[in-house]
Amino acid sequence: MLRTVFTSVGPSDIASKRSLLAAINNDGMADNRPLWGQISRYIDERLLEKIADEHAKGRILLVGTTNLDACQPVIWNMGKIAASGAPGRSTCSAPSSWPRPRSPARFPDHDPRRGGWRDL
């Protein structure tokens, strides 16, 4: 799976361009929904079961993201989430609950230390 992800994902699998009107009507010039489609393709119930099994063996899988509002890293213990058996565990690990990735000049930028949202 990792080989496939690292060797077959291209720019169009990460983001799609928006029209020039997006500069006025949207929060960024690119839409990163294709990225979430890629991630959702691989993070499913079956993968969470495998992660939970490895967690039971003492292995740890940590995923790092960034809380852009707080300007702080967030570490997700995927093994603990997967092993929780909670009804929403697949939603909890789904990309929709993760902070959205940003890329300067392509996606909106937020820096609370500089007064919040800023134009690029």
Rosetta blueprint (number, residue, H / E / L):
1 M L
2 L H
3 R H
4 T H
5 V H
6 F H
7 T H
8 S H
9 V L
10 G L
11 P H
12 S H
13 D H
14 I H
15 A L
16 S E
17 K E
18 R L
19 S L
20 L L
21 L L
22 A H
23 A H
24 I H
25 N H
26 N L
27 D L
28 G L
29 M L
30 A E
31 D E
32 N L
33 R H
34 P H
35 L H
36 W H
37 G H
38 Q H
39 I H
40 S H
41 R H
42 Y H
43 I L
44 D L
45 E H
46 R H
47 L H
48 L H
49 E H
50 K H
51 I H
52 A H
53 D H
54 E H
55 H H
56 A H
57 K L
58 G L
59 R L
60 I L
61 L L
62 L E
63 V E
64 G E
65 T E
66 T E
67 N E
68 L L
69 D L
70 A L
71 C L
72 Q E
73 P E
74 V E
75 I E
76 W E
77 N E
78 M H
79 G H
80 K H
81 I H
82 A H
83 A H
84 S L
85 G L
86 A L
87 P L
88 G L
89 R H
90 S H
91 T H
92 C H
93 S L
94 A L
95 P H
96 S H
97 S H
98 W L
99 P L
100 R L
101 P L
102 R L
103 S L
104 P L
105 A L
106 R L
107 F L
108 P L
109 D E
110 H E
111 D E
112 P H
113 R H
114 R H
115 G L
116 G E
117 W E
118 R E
119 D L
120 L L
